[in-house]
């Protein structure tokens, strides 16, 4: 037979039961609060949803959004157009930069060529420099420089690179392309350098008169270009030729004049020395 | 500012001036000129160079001989060398490159091409 519980045991159990009951009550209270909070949240969301739905259905608001969208599209297009413009400007600047660079290079070539041509009064040195310019700056492989004898009305080769000098030792003014250039004073440029097939060994691709103002003193005739040089003449070549036409003529003429005057001076000095008795 | 010492070896005064004129467009460029390989070796014994531009056909000592000596000299073996020549065939180019040239430019020289090559070899930005 089970022994009836004593007083203190019963009291302890009752306290435990009351404690559990109290915790249960607290838990229930918490649940009720949470429930209340969630209900409030649902109502809030419901209201927000209704407002949003209303807004979406609101024609005025929709129009406003559409207007904004249109404006944004226009702005985008304007920006794209501006971008294209800037891009075109950049391209233009890049092209201009290349042009300026090319022009600088051309000017450097022209400066060096004219500086060298006028750096001496020695006729042979002038011819050597002219030869260097035609090979190194123009890229000519076979060419000749001829001087005009105004009395005989004929051209005499003083430089012949890659061609036999004796083959055109004398060319009458008016004979062939070279003679014709000497007669007219007009430069000759073969229009199709790449496809050019000379009918005669002395058919030039370029023939320029060396002249001081309108007075022709000689001819530069180019028969072929160096292998690596593109088979065409570019702008700088034409500019070099046009520069050479004037500067080479002046340099040749000055050096010839100088050598003549030197000779004369030497002769006169000889006479003076003879007359004054220094020559004895 | 960085300084670059260039040695231009060319017997033609016209070409020498043109090459020097082009190189002077680089900031900090100092140019020393020599008329042939022998003169160039003398200049090399007196100075340190960042780059050499040399012609092939020259009196006394040509550019290829100069190149082979430079490549064997421990003081200058690493100096970039640009060979310029009127001989523009592939075989000529190969010959120069096999001897240790860093670049080969056929004449007539285009200034911008020369500058581009120099900038590439010395890693100079625009």
Interface residues (C-beta under 8 A of the other chain):
Chain A: X101 X102 X104 X105 X108 X109 X111 X112 X113 X115 X116 X119 X129 X132 X133 X135 X136 X137 X138 X139 X226 X227 X228 X229
Chain B: X12 X13 X14 X15 X17 X18 X21 X22 X25 X86 X88 X89 X106 X107 X108 X109 X110 X111 X112
